[in-house]
Amino acid sequence: MSDPSALFGLISGIGGALIGAAGGIYADRRRRTDERSTSVEVEKKELLEAIARARLSCRSWLTLTTQIAQGMSFSLPMSLESYDAVMSPTLQALTEAVYNLGRLGMPSEEEVHRKLGRPSGQAEEQGSAVRDIHAVAADLREKVLVGDQLTRETSRAIADDADRAATRLSKYLTDRATYFLGDIGPAAMAAQPGYPLSSPGLHHPIRNEQDEVGDSTFTPFWFAVPCQRALQGEDGGPSGVELAPGSWYLAVAEVAGGLLVQTEEGLRGVLEETVGIQRG
């Protein structure tokens, strides 16, 4: 007859091996789950950053178009070469920013509308929005080519067409941000009027903040301030930029002094006082 202690030892050994194997399987599953979760968060962050870039490009185009139309109504000279020199790169940046969303895995029209509880939109929604913008740019280019001074009514009509095109694209981008973030409110990412002629900085794309601060875990977000607050320069000195209530700003990174912030004009600085800010 077998020794009971030996039999017990054999059973214990087998049980320990099974427990160890099960633990290893569980650890592998957990590791794979964590890796998938991290991958999803990284993809989500990349998409949100791409949406922010597309919005800034859209605002730059709207501002530039409005300024040119206003300038022509006041007899400010604009040659075709000058127009192409400023408008072509702006249109190219906007178009690339929008179509880059698809390369990063932006959800389809059906997925977005289904999650937002809306009827399915047109499959050409993205392309139509971009074509509207190019059509406005082509119309303005034709008027620059003719070289006549624009009446204020014509200037206003061009600005209105530009605003409608930008609003359509902004809605497209807002829907995709809402898909990932939930309801962020209608004002947070809605298209807004173009800037006045004295507005600084039209072409300032988002720089790669990860290269600057080394933080790959921060997810950019839009926010508003409850009262006027000044930004400090990235070098520690005054930036000359002030944030005002009623506008939305983009937090692009977390730094030692607070939040690295970019305005929709592309101006940057560090917001040290973050108490009371309203996240979009």
Residue pairs with C-beta under 8 A, 6 or more apart in sequence:
41 219
43 104
43 105
44 180
44 219
45 219
45 220
46 104
47 101
47 104
47 105
47 106
47 176
47 180
48 177
48 180
48 181
48 219
48 220
49 206
49 220
50 97
50 100
50 101
50 104
51 101
51 173
51 176
51 177
52 206
52 220
52 222
52 250
53 97
53 100
53 205
53 206
54 94
54 97
54 98
54 100
54 101
54 169
54 173
55 170
55 173
55 189
55 264
56 204
56 205
56 206
56 264
56 266
57 90
57 93
57 94
57 97
57 98
57 205
58 94
58 133
58 166
58 169
58 170
58 173
58 191
59 166
59 192
59 264
60 90
60 93
60 94
60 202
60 203
60 204
60 266
61 90
61 91
61 94
61 133
61 137
61 162
61 166
62 162
62 163
62 166
62 191
62 194
63 194
63 195
63 199
63 202
64 86
64 87
64 90
64 202
65 87
65 136
65 137
65 140
65 158
65 159
65 162
65 194
66 159
66 162
66 163
66 194
66 195
67 194
67 195
67 197
67 199
68 78
68 83
68 86
68 87
68 140
68 144
69 140
69 150
69 154
69 155
69 158
69 159
69 162
70 155
70 159
70 197
71 78
71 197
72 78
72 143
72 144
72 149
72 150
72 155
73 149
73 150
73 151
73 152
73 154
73 155
75 149
78 144
79 144
80 141
80 144
80 145
83 140
83 141
83 144
84 141
87 137
87 140
87 141
89 203
90 202
90 203
91 133
91 134
91 137
93 203
93 205
94 130
94 133
95 130
95 134
98 126
98 129
98 130
98 169
99 126
99 130
101 126
101 176
102 126
106 176
107 115
107 176
107 179
109 120
109 121
109 122
109 123
109 125
110 120
111 179
112 121
112 175
112 176
112 179
113 119
113 120
113 121
113 175
114 120
115 179
116 175
116 178
116 179
122 128
125 172
126 172
128 168
129 165
129 168
129 169
129 172
130 169
132 164
132 165
132 168
132 169
133 162
133 165
133 166
133 169
135 165
136 158
136 161
136 162
136 165
139 158
139 161
140 158
143 150
143 154
143 158
150 158
159 194
162 194
163 191
163 193
163 194
166 191
167 190
167 191
169 191
170 189
170 190
170 191
171 191
173 189
174 184
174 188
174 189
174 190
177 184
177 189
178 184
184 222
184 280
185 280
187 248
188 222
188 248
188 280
189 222
189 248
189 280
195 265
199 265
200 265
200 267
201 265
201 266
201 267
202 265
202 266
203 266
204 262
204 265
204 266
204 267
205 266
206 250
206 252
206 262
207 268
209 215
209 218
209 252
209 253
209 260
210 216
210 253
212 253
212 260
213 253
213 254
213 255
213 260
215 253
215 254
218 253
218 254
220 250
220 251
220 252
220 253
221 250
221 251
221 279
221 280
222 248
222 249
222 250
222 251
222 279
222 280
223 248
223 249
223 251
223 277
223 278
223 279
223 280
224 245
224 246
224 247
224 248
224 249
224 277
224 278
224 280
225 243
225 244
225 245
225 249
225 271
225 276
225 277
225 278
226 245
226 276
226 277
226 278
227 245
227 276
228 242
228 243
228 244
228 245
229 242
229 243
229 271
229 273
230 238
230 239
230 241
230 242
230 243
231 239
231 241
231 242
231 243
231 261
231 268
231 269
231 270
231 271
232 238
232 239
232 257
232 269
232 270
232 271
232 272
233 239
233 269
233 270
234 260
234 268
234 269
234 270
236 257
239 267
239 268
239 269
239 270
241 263
241 267
241 268
241 269
243 249
243 261
243 263
243 271
247 263
247 264
248 264
248 280
249 261
249 262
249 263
249 264
250 261
250 262
250 263
250 264
251 259
251 260
251 261
251 271
252 260
252 261
252 262
252 268
253 259
253 260
254 260
255 270
257 270
257 272
258 270
258 271
258 272
258 273
258 274
259 270
259 271
259 274
260 268
260 269
260 270
261 268
261 269
261 270
261 271
262 268
271 277
